[in-house]
């Protein structure tokens, strides 16, 4: 598939994604906080702290990666993660969880976009432009396999470990391995442009990066396209999952487990299937890419997703229809994502990629934060109305996306 000289590094890129997604605690984080006598108000504050820190550091982290070294930043990122897992294990009160969540959020902010930029830099250096979608789709498929493994293993861990808190200790193991592996990446991937830190230069780079993203038409369009779709996908995913659990709630598969344990098993099994199929979709995204122009393909996926949601809105009582749509949405997303990353890489300057990808992630977070209350209100009124509304907006975006191209032609 790839020349021998590239196979080892591409395998490292892939294993990175698999290992960093082995967050065995993630599906049970809310349950753990409740067990620690935190009420929903305090839990909400913790999640808010996480989102605020990610929002504040998202773009600066991209600038740090572009100016002071991508490899260096990833090392600090995983140190933040590992220390946060230790704090989550030992924390017994709200203040302890605040520190743990803050460090976890810094890890999230420092990670997003940085590794993708390193993959792009590697492909540029070795002139693997034609294989960009194929390589990114492969590495993303390993990330999804990691999520699939975590979903399966977490079921056993929750059922047989003394307490949920032990999940954080187990998660440290793959993160330490990932940290060590990052240290073996070639030094040229660090791509360090400054050896000394200058606060003035740092802030100037932040402003330049944001300005470049929004003033460059092709970059702005690509970032908006990607972040908007991600925001829609997250909103849809969060409301389809409760439908699945509600419909399957009365189904008893294993008589030796209680209702809560059944829900744990259902969540693990459903997500194992979804991540497995998504991994296959991501790995084969390059075949879809060959069907036509990249930008037109991602535009048509707006229409496809809208039509799928419209069909779902009339079949909400059918378990198989809901499950089928849930899986199909993940397939579309995981075919679209590698192609979209390729599009962003093509229109962005090499020394701006980590920053632009950070802006993209931040835009998605802003859109989710702004739309979440309205989506929740609409879902409270009617799930059918929610999916019809989202489907209509997606179809409208698809239609509008062609107008600038027509004017240009």
PyMOL commands that set and color helices and strands:
alter all, ss='L'
color gray80, all
select helices_A, chain A and resi 4-20+26-35+40-68+70-90+94-111+114-125+129-160+166-183+187-189+199-215+217-248+259-283+285-289+294-313+319-347+350-381+383-400+403-408
alter helices_A, ss='H'
color red, helices_A
deselect
rebuild
show_as cartoon
